[in-house]
Amino acid sequence: RQVLALCDLPAECGVDNPQVSAAFPADVVERAREMRLAIGPAGTGAYTNSQGIGKFRDDVAHFITARDGHVSFPSNIFLTNGASAAIEIVLTGLIGNNRDAIMIPIPQYPIYSAIISRLGARQVGYFLDEEKGWAITERELE
């Protein structure tokens, strides 16, 4: 929240204010400066690349690479304002007409069925195996 506050404030009231170090930790100020540079002069409320701000996608890609041990490419990352928005974007892209069906796990995140229904497609449920840590089995998919 502190970093976001410094990104939203006019620079002279935030990161460039001579008193900023008295109000915010040094790492917060440093990160806010980096983010403001990445965001650009239009600020946090302006339109960006549809995939999200490039520097932020770079950061996410580096995190995924370090965590998972294989290369993640920023160009393959799409930042959204939450899981629901991302699910809606993907399902809207997948569903073309009322003959389309989407496989979804049971139990499921309720937004799957709501969006599939709203877009006029059908849902095809498959059950997850609780005893196997909610994994899917090949038998279930057959």
N, C-alpha and C positions, 0 to 999 in steps of 0.2 A: 504494500500500500504506500509505503514511503517513496519508493522509486516511482510509482505511478503518479503520486502527488507532484513530485519534482518534474516529471515529464509534462504534466498538464499545466503547471504554473508558468506564467511568463518567465523567461530566463532571469530577468532582473529581480524577480521576487523569489526565485528558487536557486538553481544551480550557480548562477552568476552573482547572487547576493553575497556581499562580504560576510554576512552573519550565518551563512548556510551551515558551516561546520559546527556552529553552536546548537543548531536545531536538528541536524541529521548526522548519522554515522558516516564516516569517510567512505566506506564501501558502498553505501547507498548513493551518495553523491557521485562517485565514480561511475557506477552502473547507470544512473540516470543520465549522465553526460554521454555515455556510450549510446544509450537508447535514443536520446534526443538527436544525436548525430545520424543514427540510422533512420529515424523517422523523418527527418528533414524539417525545413522551415514551416511547412503547412501545419504541423502539429498532429496530435493524436486523433483528432476528429476528422482528418482529411481522408480522401480516398487513397487506396494503395493498390499495388499489384494484386490481382485477384487471388493469387496464392498466398499473399501475406508479404510483409516486409522482408526483403532479401536477407538482411543481417540476422533477423530472428529465425528464418528458415535455416541459415548457416549454423546458428547455435543449436537448433533442434537436431540437425543432421550430425553435428559433432557429438552431441549427447548420445544419440542412438548408436553411432559407430563405437563409442567408448563402452556403452552398456552391452551391446549385442555382439561386438567383435567382428562385424562386417561393415563394409562401407555403405553409408546412407548418403543419398544425393539430395541436396537442397531443392533441385528442380523437380523432384518427385514428392515434395512435401507441400501440403495445402493446409494452411492454418485457418481455423474457423473460430467462431465465438462459442464453441461448445460441441459436445457429442451429438446433441439433437440436430443442430444445424448441419453437421457433417453427414449424418445419416440421411437427412432430407436431400442434400445435394447429390449424394451417391445414388439413392433410390430414384430420384427424379431423372437422373442420367440413364439409369438402367431400364426404366419402365417406359415402353413406347405405346402400348395399347392394352385393352382389357383381356387380350389373349396371353399376356405375360404373367409369369408366376415367379415368385421369389421364395427361395428356401430360407426359413428362419428357425433358429433353435427354440426348443421348448424346454424349460421356461425361457421366456423372451423378454427383452426390453420392450415395454408397451408401445413405444413410438414406432417400432417396426410395423406392427399390424395397423396402427392408425394411419401412417403415411401410405402404406401399400393400399389400404382401402380407399383413402382419399384420391389416390392416383388411378384407381379403377382396376388394379391388378388383383391377382389371387395370391394368398400366402400358402406355402406348403411347409408344414411344420415337421421338424425332425427332433427326436427326443435325445437329450443329453443323459449320460449315465452318471448318476450321482456317486455310485460306488467307485467310479474311476476318476473322481475329481471333476465331475461335470464335463467329461470328454465325450467326443462323438465316436461312435464305433462304425466300422465299415459295414457291419451287419445292418445297422439302423439305416444307413444310406441306400442299401440294396432294396 
